Amino acid sequence: MNGPLGEQLTRARHEDLVAIRAGIEQSGLVVVSGEAGVGKSALLTHVGRELEQERMLLVRVDLDGAASVSHLAWHWLRALARAVTPPVALSQLVALPQDMWPSTARRAALMLDETLGPEASRIALADAPSEPRARREDFELVEDAIALTRKLTELHGAPLLLVLDHLEAPLLTPRHPVDLGALLWSVRSVVQTTTQIRLVLSGRPGLDRELTSEQSAFYQDGRWVKLARPGPQVWQRMLPSFSHDAVDGLLTLSEGHVPTALAMLDGLGSESPGASALRERFARLAATQGQHAARCVQHARTLDRLGGEVLLAIARGRGPYTGTGYGHPRDAQRAVNRLRLAGLVDHSPAGRWRVTDPLVGDQLRGGISRDTWEQIGEATSEELEQATS
């Protein structure tokens, strides 16, 4: 969702931007919830930039890249460094050997040492860690990073916006080293002691236990902003030269899926397209997604033993509970919940399950060729039978 078109769409989503900003200004905690691909990260990035221009510190930690506790600590410390270091100076500190740092970068490094401490500063400027195992010092480093977040507000005398994005990421892998519940309790222990930190938690539906149960760190706290795929009014605002029929055609083919709609627009030009041009653009994009669709089936099977079968059943309009060999409907429900959390399927406004990416859904409905399976490797006879049936 990056690029000029993505930015145009984000700016056109007035209502969503106002809702997020109002939540931040009126509550110490905002939970932004929405299915995969609705644009949560893009909207939060836009709001964060606006608040930065109003002298608010921004610390954004993306859990999607936190494959281990040491990765989480590194991401957090790098985000703290980014909040207080000019962008050009930070890029020089990260990319250049120390003996090549210009004077502005050296001054920025000294300031970073004073703010974070020499060891945390060193880690923030280093490459991402390669140590996959969780060590005790990594857990302590995460706690230190959370504590340093409050220190920034005290040193700079400015409010701080802390955004934790893709909260679902640690839940997608069995026995993930990052304990999301424990992390949120650690965050709460710091943010509840100051009014200077505004916290935004962002993730997909399916985080109920971690965010709303009585055992969760922020039980009954804060304000929820639930995002949906932008409707025709938003797209018309973004595309004033398009006719209403063209916007409706775009949203019908893309099902309102933001990345797909933007990809279609990228090849259409600025003039209002006809129905045939829209259909041709969608078909061309879908034809390139064979390998990606096959990998989605493989990914689904790693999430749950029924994941691949359920994904194909949903893609082909049979629904998630019509397969054979499920044993019990709750087994299919477990698979659906995991696929939804991973962003492979979502629940449409019409109340039916669908493949999140309509380009992938188109390929799965048509069947994936044996050649495609062989190209990505490790195709089992079961996958081939499902994909070509």
C-alpha positions as CSV (number, residue, x, y, z in Angstrom):
1,M,0.0,0.0,0.0
2,N,3.0,2.2,-0.4
3,G,3.6,4.6,-3.3
4,P,1.6,7.6,-4.6
5,L,-1.7,5.7,-5.1
6,G,-1.5,4.2,-1.6
7,E,-0.9,7.6,-0.1
8,Q,-3.8,9.2,-2.1
9,L,-6.1,6.5,-0.8
10,T,-4.9,7.0,2.8
11,R,-5.6,10.8,2.6
12,A,-9.0,10.1,1.1
13,R,-10.0,8.0,4.2
14,H,-11.1,11.1,6.2
15,E,-13.4,9.3,8.5
16,D,-10.9,6.6,9.5
17,L,-8.1,9.1,10.0
18,V,-10.4,11.3,12.2
19,A,-11.5,8.3,14.3
20,I,-7.9,7.1,14.9
21,R,-6.7,10.6,15.8
22,A,-9.7,11.3,18.0
23,G,-9.0,8.1,19.9
24,I,-5.4,9.0,20.4
25,E,-6.2,12.5,21.7
26,Q,-9.1,11.4,24.0
27,S,-7.7,8.1,25.4
28,G,-4.4,6.8,26.6
29,L,-5.0,3.6,24.8
30,V,-6.4,3.0,21.3
31,V,-7.0,-0.5,19.8
32,V,-7.1,-0.5,16.0
33,S,-8.7,-3.7,14.7
34,G,-9.3,-4.8,11.1
35,E,-8.9,-7.7,8.7
36,A,-5.7,-8.1,6.7
37,G,-5.3,-5.6,3.9
38,V,-7.7,-2.9,5.1
39,G,-4.9,-0.4,5.6
40,K,-4.3,-0.3,9.4
41,S,-0.5,0.3,9.1
42,A,-0.9,2.9,6.4
43,L,-3.4,4.9,8.4
44,L,-1.4,4.7,11.5
45,T,1.8,5.8,9.6
46,H,-0.1,8.8,8.3
47,V,-1.5,9.8,11.7
48,G,1.9,9.3,13.3
49,R,3.6,11.6,10.7
50,E,1.0,14.3,11.5
51,L,1.6,14.0,15.2
52,E,5.4,14.1,14.7
53,Q,5.0,17.4,12.9
54,E,3.1,18.6,16.0
55,R,6.2,17.8,18.2
56,M,5.0,14.4,19.4
57,L,7.6,11.6,19.6
58,L,6.7,8.5,17.6
59,V,7.9,5.0,18.4
60,R,6.5,2.3,16.2
61,V,7.4,-1.3,16.9
62,D,6.3,-3.8,14.3
63,L,5.9,-7.3,15.8
64,D,5.8,-8.8,12.3
65,G,9.5,-8.7,12.1
66,A,10.1,-9.9,15.7
67,A,11.1,-13.5,15.0
68,S,12.7,-13.8,18.4
69,V,13.1,-12.0,21.7
70,S,16.4,-10.5,20.6
71,H,14.8,-9.3,17.4
72,L,12.0,-7.7,19.4
73,A,14.6,-5.9,21.5
74,W,16.5,-4.7,18.5
75,H,13.3,-3.5,16.7
76,W,12.3,-1.6,19.8
77,L,15.7,0.1,20.4
78,R,15.9,1.0,16.7
79,A,12.5,2.6,16.9
80,L,13.6,4.6,19.9
81,A,16.7,5.7,18.0
82,R,14.5,6.7,15.0
83,A,12.3,8.8,17.3
84,V,15.1,11.1,18.5
85,T,17.6,11.0,15.6
86,P,17.3,13.0,12.4
87,P,16.7,10.6,9.5
88,V,19.8,11.5,7.5
89,A,22.0,11.2,10.6
90,L,20.5,7.9,11.5
91,S,21.0,6.4,8.0
92,Q,24.7,7.5,8.2
93,L,25.2,6.0,11.6
94,V,23.7,2.7,10.4
95,A,25.3,2.5,7.0
96,L,28.8,4.0,7.4
97,P,31.8,2.8,9.3
98,Q,32.4,5.0,12.4
99,D,35.5,6.6,10.9
100,M,33.4,7.9,8.0
101,W,30.7,9.5,10.1
102,P,30.3,13.2,9.3
103,S,30.2,15.7,12.2
104,T,26.4,15.8,12.3
105,A,26.3,12.0,12.7
106,R,28.9,12.0,15.4
107,R,26.8,14.6,17.4
108,A,23.7,12.4,16.9
109,A,25.6,9.4,18.1
110,L,26.7,11.2,21.3
111,M,23.1,12.3,21.9
112,L,21.9,8.8,21.4
113,D,24.4,7.4,23.9
114,E,23.2,10.0,26.5
115,T,19.5,9.1,25.8
116,L,19.6,5.4,25.5
117,G,22.9,4.5,27.2
118,P,26.0,3.2,25.3
119,E,24.9,-0.5,25.2
120,A,21.4,0.2,24.0
121,S,22.6,2.7,21.5
122,R,25.1,0.2,20.1
123,I,22.4,-2.4,19.7
124,A,20.1,0.1,18.0
125,L,22.7,1.0,15.4
126,A,23.8,-2.6,14.8
127,D,22.5,-5.1,12.2
128,A,19.5,-7.2,13.2
129,P,20.6,-10.1,15.5
130,S,21.1,-13.6,14.2
131,E,20.7,-15.4,17.5
132,P,17.5,-17.4,17.3
133,R,17.4,-18.7,20.8
134,A,16.0,-16.7,23.7
135,R,18.5,-15.7,26.3
136,R,17.8,-14.2,29.7
137,E,19.6,-11.0,28.7
138,D,17.3,-10.6,25.7
139,F,14.2,-10.6,27.9
140,E,15.9,-8.1,30.2
141,L,16.8,-6.0,27.1
142,V,13.1,-5.8,26.1
143,E,12.2,-4.7,29.6
144,D,14.9,-2.0,29.4
145,A,13.7,-0.8,26.0
146,I,10.1,-0.5,27.3
147,A,11.5,1.5,30.3
148,L,13.5,3.7,27.9
149,T,10.3,4.6,26.1
150,R,9.2,6.5,29.2
151,K,12.6,8.1,29.6
152,L,12.3,9.7,26.2
153,T,9.3,11.6,27.2
154,E,11.0,12.8,30.3
155,L,14.3,13.9,28.6
156,H,12.6,15.6,25.7
157,G,9.6,17.1,27.6
158,A,7.3,15.9,24.9
159,P,4.4,13.4,24.6
160,L,5.1,10.1,22.9
161,L,2.9,7.9,20.7
162,L,3.8,4.2,21.1
163,V,2.4,2.1,18.3
164,L,2.6,-1.7,18.5
165,D,1.6,-3.0,15.1
166,H,0.8,-6.6,13.9
167,L,0.1,-7.9,17.4
168,E,-1.1,-11.1,15.9
169,A,2.4,-12.1,14.6
170,P,3.6,-14.0,17.7
171,L,0.4,-16.0,17.7
172,L,0.9,-17.4,14.2
173,T,3.8,-19.7,15.2
174,P,3.4,-22.5,17.8
175,R,5.6,-21.8,20.8
176,H,6.7,-18.4,19.5
177,P,9.5,-17.1,21.8
178,V,7.7,-13.7,22.2
179,D,4.9,-14.0,24.8
180,L,2.4,-11.4,23.7
181,G,0.5,-11.4,27.0
182,A,3.6,-10.9,29.0
183,L,4.8,-8.2,26.6
184,L,1.5,-6.3,27.0
185,W,1.7,-6.5,30.8
186,S,5.3,-5.1,30.7
187,V,4.1,-2.2,28.5
188,R,1.2,-1.5,30.8
189,S,3.5,-1.4,33.8
190,V,5.3,1.6,32.2
191,V,2.5,3.5,30.4
192,Q,0.2,3.5,33.5
193,T,2.8,5.5,35.4
194,T,2.7,8.5,33.0
195,T,0.1,10.6,31.1
196,Q,2.7,11.5,28.4
197,I,2.6,8.1,26.5
198,R,-0.3,7.4,24.2
199,L,-0.5,3.7,23.2
200,V,-1.9,2.3,20.0
201,L,-2.3,-1.5,19.7
202,S,-3.0,-2.7,16.1
203,G,-3.9,-6.2,14.9
204,R,-6.4,-8.4,13.2
205,P,-9.6,-9.9,14.6
206,G,-8.9,-13.0,16.7
207,L,-6.9,-11.3,19.4
208,D,-9.8,-11.5,21.9
209,R,-8.1,-13.5,24.6
210,E,-5.0,-11.3,24.5
211,L,-6.9,-8.0,24.6
212,T,-10.4,-8.5,26.0
213,S,-10.2,-11.3,28.5
214,E,-10.2,-10.6,32.3
215,Q,-6.6,-11.8,32.4
216,S,-5.4,-9.4,29.6
217,A,-3.3,-6.4,30.5
218,F,-5.7,-3.9,29.1
219,Y,-9.0,-5.5,30.1
220,Q,-11.9,-3.0,29.5
221,D,-9.4,-0.2,28.9
222,G,-9.1,2.3,26.1
223,R,-11.0,3.0,22.9
224,W,-11.5,0.6,20.0
225,V,-11.4,1.7,16.3
226,K,-12.6,-1.0,14.0
227,L,-11.6,-0.6,10.4
228,A,-13.3,-2.1,7.3
229,R,-12.4,-2.0,3.6
230,P,-12.9,1.5,2.3
231,G,-16.3,1.9,0.5
232,P,-17.3,3.6,-2.8
233,Q,-17.4,7.1,-1.2
234,V,-13.7,6.9,-0.3
235,W,-12.6,5.6,-3.7
236,Q,-14.7,8.2,-5.5
237,R,-13.0,10.9,-3.4
238,M,-9.7,9.5,-4.4
239,L,-10.7,9.1,-8.1
240,P,-12.7,12.1,-9.0
241,S,-12.2,11.5,-12.7
242,F,-13.7,8.0,-12.5
243,S,-17.4,7.5,-13.2
244,H,-19.6,5.8,-10.5
245,D,-19.8,2.7,-12.7
246,A,-16.0,2.6,-13.0
247,V,-15.6,2.8,-9.2
248,D,-18.3,0.1,-8.7
249,G,-16.6,-2.1,-11.2
250,L,-13.3,-1.7,-9.5
251,L,-14.7,-2.6,-6.2
252,T,-16.7,-5.5,-7.5
253,L,-13.7,-7.2,-9.1
254,S,-11.3,-6.4,-6.2
255,E,-14.0,-7.0,-3.6
256,G,-12.7,-3.8,-2.1
257,H,-9.4,-5.4,-1.1
258,V,-7.1,-2.4,-0.9
259,P,-3.8,-4.0,-2.3
260,T,-5.7,-5.6,-5.3
261,A,-7.6,-2.4,-6.1
262,L,-4.4,-0.3,-6.0
263,A,-2.6,-2.9,-8.2
264,M,-5.5,-2.6,-10.7
265,L,-5.3,1.2,-10.7
266,D,-1.6,1.1,-11.3
267,G,-2.1,-0.2,-14.8
268,L,-5.2,1.8,-15.8
269,G,-4.1,5.4,-16.0
270,S,-6.1,8.4,-14.9
271,E,-9.1,8.2,-17.3
272,S,-12.3,6.5,-16.2
273,P,-12.0,2.8,-17.5
274,G,-14.7,0.7,-19.0
275,A,-15.9,-2.6,-17.7
276,S,-13.9,-4.6,-20.2
277,A,-10.7,-2.7,-19.3
278,L,-11.2,-3.5,-15.6
279,R,-11.9,-7.2,-16.3
280,E,-8.8,-7.4,-18.5
281,R,-6.6,-5.8,-15.8
282,F,-7.9,-8.1,-13.1
283,A,-7.4,-11.2,-15.3
284,R,-3.8,-10.2,-16.1
285,L,-3.0,-9.7,-12.4
286,A,-4.6,-12.9,-11.4
287,A,-2.7,-14.9,-14.1
288,T,0.6,-13.9,-12.3
289,Q,-0.5,-15.2,-8.9
290,G,-0.3,-19.0,-9.5
291,Q,2.8,-19.6,-7.4
292,H,1.7,-17.2,-4.7
293,A,-1.7,-19.0,-4.5
294,A,0.1,-22.4,-4.2
295,R,2.3,-21.0,-1.4
296,C,-0.8,-19.7,0.4
297,V,-2.1,-23.3,0.5
298,Q,1.2,-24.5,1.8
299,H,1.2,-21.7,4.4
300,A,-2.4,-22.7,5.4
301,R,-1.3,-26.3,6.0
302,T,1.5,-25.2,8.3
303,L,-1.0,-23.2,10.4
304,D,-3.4,-26.2,10.9
305,R,-3.7,-29.7,9.6
306,L,-7.0,-28.8,7.9
307,G,-5.8,-25.4,6.8
308,G,-5.2,-26.2,3.1
309,E,-8.4,-28.0,2.7
310,V,-10.4,-25.3,4.5
311,L,-8.8,-22.6,2.4
312,L,-9.6,-24.3,-0.9
313,A,-13.2,-25.0,0.3
314,I,-13.7,-21.3,1.1
315,A,-12.1,-20.3,-2.2
316,R,-14.5,-22.5,-4.2
317,G,-17.6,-21.3,-2.4
318,R,-18.3,-24.4,-0.4
319,G,-17.7,-22.8,3.0
320,P,-15.3,-24.0,5.6
321,Y,-17.4,-26.8,7.1
322,T,-18.2,-28.9,4.0
323,G,-15.0,-30.9,3.7
324,T,-14.6,-34.5,4.6
325,G,-12.4,-35.8,7.3
326,Y,-12.8,-32.8,9.6
327,G,-14.0,-35.1,12.5
328,H,-16.0,-32.3,14.1
329,P,-17.1,-28.8,13.1
330,R,-14.9,-27.3,15.8
331,D,-11.8,-28.7,14.1
332,A,-12.8,-26.6,11.0
333,Q,-13.5,-23.6,13.2
334,R,-10.0,-23.8,14.7
335,A,-8.5,-23.9,11.2
336,V,-10.7,-20.9,10.1
337,N,-9.6,-18.9,13.1
338,R,-5.9,-19.5,12.4
339,L,-6.3,-18.7,8.7
340,R,-8.1,-15.5,9.6
341,L,-5.4,-14.5,12.1
342,A,-2.8,-15.1,9.4
343,G,-4.7,-12.9,6.9
344,L,-5.5,-15.7,4.5
345,V,-9.3,-15.5,4.9
346,D,-11.7,-12.9,6.3
347,H,-15.4,-12.5,7.0
348,S,-17.2,-10.4,4.4
349,P,-20.0,-7.8,5.3
350,A,-22.4,-10.3,3.7
351,G,-21.6,-12.8,6.4
352,R,-19.6,-15.3,4.4
353,W,-16.0,-16.5,4.6
354,R,-13.8,-15.5,1.6
355,V,-10.2,-15.6,0.6
356,T,-8.7,-12.3,1.7
357,D,-6.8,-11.7,-1.6
358,P,-9.3,-12.0,-4.5
359,L,-6.4,-12.6,-6.9
360,V,-5.4,-15.7,-4.9
361,G,-9.1,-16.7,-4.6
362,D,-9.4,-16.6,-8.4
363,Q,-6.4,-18.9,-8.8
364,L,-7.6,-21.3,-6.2
365,R,-11.1,-21.5,-7.8
366,G,-9.6,-22.3,-11.2
367,G,-7.1,-24.9,-9.8
368,I,-3.4,-24.7,-9.6
369,S,-1.4,-26.5,-12.3
370,R,0.9,-29.4,-11.5
371,D,3.7,-27.4,-13.2
372,T,3.2,-24.6,-10.7
373,W,3.4,-27.0,-7.7
374,E,6.5,-28.5,-9.1
375,Q,8.1,-25.0,-9.6
376,I,7.7,-24.2,-5.9
377,G,8.8,-27.6,-4.8
378,E,7.8,-30.2,-2.2
379,A,4.3,-30.6,-3.5
380,T,2.6,-33.7,-2.0
381,S,0.1,-35.9,-3.9
382,E,-2.6,-34.6,-1.5
383,E,-1.9,-30.9,-2.5
384,L,-1.8,-31.8,-6.2
385,E,-5.1,-33.6,-5.9
386,Q,-6.8,-30.7,-4.0
387,A,-5.3,-28.1,-6.3
388,T,-6.3,-29.8,-9.6
389,S,-9.7,-31.2,-8.6
